[in-house]
Amino acid sequence: MNHQVSKAMHTRRLLAPLTAAAIAFACASAFAQDNANTGANPGATAQAATQDTTGSTGNAAAEVAKLSAEQQVKWLQHAQKSGELVKMSDAQLVAVFQALDPAVVPALVKQGPSGYPSYEFVLSRWERLNGKWPGKPAHMLVKLEHDPLRIYAKWLPDGDHAGEEVIYDSSKRTDEMYGHLGGLLSVMPMWTSLDGTLARSQSNHKITDLGTEFIVDKFMTDAKKYAEVGAAEKPQVEVKTYNGVRVVALTYTSPSGKPQYYAKKQTLGLDLRHPYFRTVEAYGDDGEIFERIVFDKIKPETFDASTFDPKNPDYKF
């Protein structure tokens, strides 16, 4: 290991655990080199960690705990891609993630990818608006494409704001979207500001916040702030199932709430196969939940020009 990486690793041991996140980010490019030099085999370690036929969670966690933080990142990447995490019991997952260095999950999601160049997803979203928690979530079908950013969103019949549709195309208008409300007003499509009154009446977010990238971006921003102030708390680890989506739920409590951090407390659900979060629950300084997002389905997809064209006959613009 070269002198700079050795110095970084020495510094990480002296700092509080979450401060290690910043060092792990800086060392990300050295992970492959380090593993090659030490002969580490993340794939073999992942297999050993899950070959626990006695049902004990200690063996799996112990195997992971033997690895350095850099090797744990490589191990976790392999365990996701190979399906090893999916095979673990809830108790095994909890024990393994408790054994990880706090820097590992931030390093994993930073290396990404946090989404796909273009993909289709279905999400359920609850938001506290004007102090009120909704009786049912907005259930949305979304088609999203990057470079340029284009989004089509449809509110499904079984959720809040049913029947609404919106199209955003940054190659045409960067600060406006085209859409219509549900019900009788669905025949009145219009251009409106991304951050205008109509948009804010239905969500605390812009349409451009849709996608797994938004959650990862907020998490990474807060992780860097944790490192800057030397926050030293490991996340609480649970395994939860939201709308049929099984995730490792990691609860982080910020030193303070808004506006410095996105939330006072967040529970982020890490996907078992991919380096992004499938769920998020965010709580304010008062302890009340103000947002819950669950990505029910995510599928890479290639779209043609009609996908983001209001004249598409499948749409009701």
N, C-alpha and C positions, 0 to 999 in steps of 0.2 A: 504494500500500500504506500503511495507516495506521501511526502512530508505534509502537504496541505491537507490531505484527507485525514492523516493521523492526528494533526493538530485540531481539525474540526471535531473528530470523534472524542478527543480529550476534553475539548470545551463542552461538548454535549453532556458528558458525564458530570460535569461540575454544575450545570444549570438545572433548573427545575424541569420536570419531564416534558411539559408542553413546549418549553423553549426549544427542545430538541427538534420540533417540527421545522423550524427555519433552517436548521443545519441539515436535516434530512433532505430538504428541498435543494439546498446548494450542492449536496453530494449525489444527487440523483444520477448524474451522468457518469459517476464513478462506480455505480453498483455492479454493472456487468464486468468491469475490469477487476473489481475486488473478488467477485465470485470465481472468475477464471483463475486468479492467482491462488486462492485458497482451496480450490477444488470442490467448492460447495455445489451441491446438486439439489436445488429446490424441489424438483420433481420427485426425487427419491425420498426427500424429507416429508413432502406432502403425503406420499403413499404410506410412509411409516407412521405418520401422525394419525392417520385414519384407520389403520389396521388394528383396531382395538376391539377384539371379539369378546372381551369380558364385559363390555358395557361401561367400564371405568372411564371417566373423563380425564383423569390425571395423566395417563400416558400420552394422549394427544397433546395436551397443553405443555407437558414436559418436553416433548420433542421440539415444539415451536420455541419454547423459552431458551433452548440451547443456542439458537441462532442469534447473530448480531442483528441490529435494526435494519441494516442494508439487506441482509439475507432474508429477513422476515418479509420485506416488501416483495422480493422475488418469489418467496414461497406463497404469499397471498395471491399474487398475480397468477401463478400456476394453479393454485387450488381453485380459483374462480373459473379459469378457462377449462380445466380438466373435469369440472363437476364434483370435485372432492368436497367442497363446502356444502353442496346440496345434499350429499350423502350423510353428513354429520347429523346427529341428534341435536335437539335444542341445548341439552346440557353440555355436549361437546363444544358446540359453537360458543357458548358463553365462556367456558373455561379457556378455549383457545384465544378468544379476543381479549380476555382479561390478561393473558400472558404476553400479549403484544406490547411492544414499546409504543407509547402514546404518539410517537412521530410517524408510525407506519401507515395509518389510515390517511392522514393528510398527504403523505408522500404518494400513496397509491392513487388517490383521486386527482392529484396534481399531474401525474404522468398520464392519466386518462387512458383512452379517450372518454370524456364525460358524456358524449352523445354520438351521433352519426352525421355524416355529411347531409343526408336527407333521411327522414324517418316519419312514420305514422305512429301515433300513440293515443290511448284513451286514458283520461285522468278524471279523478273525482276531486273536487276542491271545495273546502269549507272556508269561509272567511267571516270574521266578525266585522260587520259594517254598521256604523252609527251605534255601536254598543250592543248590537244584536247578533246572536249566533244563529245561523240558518237551520231551519227544520230539516232540510235535505241539501245535499251538495249540488254544485254545478257539475254535471256529468258531460264531458266534452270529448269530441273526436277532433284531433289536431293533425294536420299535415304540415311539416316544417322542412324547409330547405335552406342551407347556408350558401353564402357566396354566389349571388346576393341573398340576403335574408328574405325569405318569403314564407308566409304563414296563411293557412286556411283553417278556421276553427268553426265548429258547429256544436251548439248546445243540444244535447240529446233529449228525447222526450221524457225520460224518467227523472230528469234533474231540474234544478232551479234554472230559470231563464230559458226554458225549452223553446226551441225553434229559432233562436237567434243564429246568425251567421256573420262572420267577419273575414275579410281578406286584407292582408298587408303585403305590400311588395316594395321593398326598399329601393328597387331600381326605378320605380316610378314616383313614389312620394315617400320621403323618409320620415315625415312627422304626422302622417295621416293614415287612417284605415278606412275601408269601405265596408259598410255592413248594414244590417237591419235588425230590428227588435223582433221578438216573437209575437204570436197572436195576430190581431187585426193589423198591427203596424208593420207586419212583415212585408207588406207591399210597398213600403216606403224606404228603400235603400238610400243611404246618404254617405257623404264623406264627412269624417269627424276627426278631431285631434286625438292623437294617441293618449294624451293626458287630460282630455277634456271632461266636461261634466257628465256626459253620457257614459264614458268609459269608467269614471270613478264611482258612478252610481251603482255599478255592478261588481266592482273588484277594486282592491287596493293596488293592483298591478296593471302594467301596460300589457298589451298583447305580445310585445316583444320579450316579456319575461317568461313566456311559456317554454317548456322544455326542461330536460334534466340539467342543462348547462346552468340555468339560473340558480338552482339549489347548490350545485357545486361551487359556483362563483361566490355566493354568499358565505358558504362554509370556509372557503379558502381565504377570503378577506378577513373573517373573524379569527381564523387560525393564526394568521400573521400577527394580528393584534394581540392575541393571547401570548405569543412568543415575545412580543415587544415589552409587555408588562410583566413577563415572568410568571404567568398563571401556571399553577402546578397541579391541577386536578385531572386525574384520569377520568374518562367518560364512564358512566354507568352502562353496563352491558346487559341487554335482554334479547330474547328472540320473540318477535311479534309477527302476527299475520293480519294484514289489513286488506279487506276486500279480496281475500284469497292470495295475497302477495306475502310470501314469507321472507323476512329480512332480519338482519342483525341490527337491532335498534340501539344506537349509541346516543346517550343523553349528555349534552355538554351544558354547563352552567357558566355564564359569562360573569366576569368581575363586576360589571354593571350592565344595565339594559340599554334601550334606545336613548339617544341616537348613536352612541359610540359603537354599539353592536346591533346586529339585526334583531336579536331577541335576548331577553334575560336568560331563557332556557330553551334549548332546542333538542328534540329527539329526531335523529336522522337515521333512516332505514337503509343500510347498505345492501345493494343487490348481491345475491349469492353467486352470480355468474359474471358480472360486469363491474368495472370500477366507477360506478356512479350510484347516487342515492335514488331509491324508488319512492321513498316516503319522507315527509317532514312534518313535525308538529312544533309550532312555535308559541312560546308563552311570554306575556308581558311582565313588567315589573310588579304588577298586582297579582301575579300567579295565574291569571286567566289565559286560557288558550285563545289565540287570535287567528290561527291559521292551521289548516291541515291539508296536505296535498298527497294524493296517492296515485302513482302511475300504474293503472290496472294492466295495461298492455303496451309494449314497446316493440316496434318491428322496423328494421331498416327497409327503406323503400325508395324506388326511383320514380320521379314524377315527370309528366310531360307538361307542356305549356298550358294546357286547359285546366290543370289543377288549381292554378292561381288566377284564373280568369272568371270574373263574375258572370260571363255569358255561358259558362258550363251548364248544360241542360240538367245536370243532377243537382244544381243549386237552385235556391229560390230568391235570387236577387231580382 
